[in-house]
Amino acid sequence: MNRRHLLTATTALLAALGLAGCKDDQAGSEQAAAQAQTYQWKMVTAWPKNYPGLGTAAERLAERVKTMSDGRLTIKVYAGGELVPPLEVFDAVSRGTAELGHGAAYYWKGKVSTAQFFTSVPFGLSTQEMNAWLSKGGGQALWDEAYAPYGVKPFVVGNTGMQMGGWFNKEINSLDDLKGLKIRTPGLGGEVLTKLGAITVNIPGGEVFTALQTGAIDATDWVSPYNDQAFGLQQAAKYYDYPGWQEPQAVLELLVNQKALDSLPADLQAILTEAARAASQDMLDDYVYHNALALDQLKKGGTLLKRFPDEVLDAMQREADVVLGELAAQSELNGRIWASMKAFQALAAPMHSVSEKELYNWR
């Protein structure tokens, strides 16, 4: 290579390196700008302010996201009724009034009937089974499909675990005792009780105590000892019935406006996802611990625990099969969801029969 050609090649190489350096500088600048940008989001919830387990979980999630993102994503939490009514959380997130919502899917059944599958199914999946179905068994994809038309992305953000059957002002000794009973039970459990002759209502949690105390309702389910004691339901009803056939577990969901989620850098999206996962385990731990303490206190305070009679549970299970079949028949998507849940429950049952179930019986 002669001197002239060598100079030309050297000049071209330096120019190429210069362009590459410019591109690297530009990419670095864009990355730095993305990392410097901050986001201030709103979260509307279905819960009273700082309500144990549910309201506090929303606050903890916001704190966790702020810490993990080093303040780049901050979330202001609104209790039910502060920005929107408790039962309008889904609509608020869908419209973009708030970027985030914290609630339970069956509250939106008037808007999205399919949502009822994703809180709890009577006589259905346990907490561990539900979490596994959503994360490994195809449930999350079905949940995403159900909410996508509304511009909402759902995440699991907690679970109360196994619930109680509810508070009653009279003993439930037979099916006749359910006829005409005014009871607050949301979701699919409420539909089952309606078929058995009860009169069911769906009211926000903050109104449950007053309704029970004044006789506007005769009975109510809420959650489990931890939350029920916090509401003082033991002061408004005498009998605490079990098992929680209507909610063998209860998923709490984080609703995210899809456009808002897409606007976040990839690292903040990952932080929000993992913060929700951590919040889910934190809530379950919270309920296992505090339910044990609260049940002991309720029993010492005079609450009467009463198991539903087999006759009543058998009838509830029969009607639950009818209700779920009717819901599954409403749409092709509903049919796929119910088939998937039943298949997963059948798959998981044999393992539970030789593990947790057997151990609990012997203990």
Summary of the structure (lengths in Angstrom):
residues: 363
radius of gyration: 25.5
end to end distance: 87.8
largest distance: 105.9
contacts: 1223
relative contact order: 0.15
helix: 58%
strand: 14%
